[in-house]
Amino acid sequence: MGTFDVIPELFGRSTKCDDVENWSEHIDAQHCRFIGKECYKTRKSQPEVAIGTCAVGVHKAELPVIVCPTGRQPLQPSDVM
């Protein structure tokens, strides 16, 4: 059974990814690589700020749980590279 970080990805990029040179720029862009445009899942308290997580880790889960409103399924570990 696999274990995952609580937040395994941000805007479709693995949080363990070494090829993202500047996370600040990546997060500021709020670009979702799955829908090809700005992430539309925003904070209620700050609607100008995208949340940026498509999936979250859950204790003892095989795979991360999808929380993206686009309903993108199934999420495989290779999707967050």
C-alpha positions in Angstrom: 0.0 0.0 0.0 1.4 3.4 -1.0 1.8 6.4 1.1 1.5 10.0 -0.2 2.3 13.4 1.1 -0.7 15.4 2.3 -0.2 17.7 -0.8 1.4 15.5 -3.5 1.1 18.2 -6.2 0.5 21.9 -6.9 -1.0 22.9 -10.2 -0.2 19.5 -11.6 3.4 19.4 -10.6 4.8 17.0 -8.0 5.8 18.7 -4.8 8.9 16.6 -4.9 9.7 17.7 -8.5 13.2 19.0 -9.0 12.6 20.4 -12.5 10.5 23.4 -11.2 13.2 26.0 -10.9 11.1 28.7 -9.2 8.1 27.5 -7.2 7.1 31.1 -6.5 6.7 31.9 -10.2 4.9 28.6 -10.8 2.5 29.3 -8.0 2.0 32.9 -9.0 1.0 31.9 -12.5 -1.8 29.7 -11.1 -1.7 27.7 -14.4 -3.2 24.2 -14.3 -1.5 21.9 -16.8 -4.5 19.6 -16.8 -7.0 22.1 -18.2 -4.4 24.3 -20.0 -5.4 27.5 -18.3 -5.6 29.3 -14.9 -6.9 27.1 -12.1 -10.5 28.1 -11.3 -10.7 26.4 -7.8 -10.2 29.5 -5.6 -10.1 30.3 -1.9 -13.5 31.5 -0.5 -11.7 34.1 1.6 -9.4 35.2 -1.3 -11.2 34.5 -4.7 -8.2 35.9 -6.6 -6.0 33.1 -5.3 -6.3 29.6 -6.8 -5.9 26.7 -4.5 -3.9 24.7 -7.1 -4.4 21.2 -5.7 -6.0 18.5 -7.8 -5.5 15.8 -5.3 -4.6 15.4 -1.6 -3.1 12.5 0.3 -5.3 10.6 2.7 -4.0 8.3 5.4 -3.5 4.7 4.2 -4.9 5.5 0.7 -3.5 3.7 -2.3 -3.6 6.9 -4.4 -4.2 10.6 -3.7 -7.9 11.6 -3.5 -9.1 13.9 -6.3 -10.5 17.2 -5.1 -10.5 19.1 -8.4 -13.9 20.2 -9.4 -13.2 19.2 -13.1 -13.6 15.6 -11.9 -10.4 14.5 -13.6 -10.1 10.8 -13.1 -8.3 8.5 -12.5 -5.3 10.2 -11.1 -2.1 8.1 -11.4 1.2 8.8 -9.7 2.6 9.5 -13.2 0.1 12.3 -13.6 1.8 14.5 -11.1 5.3 14.6 -12.6 
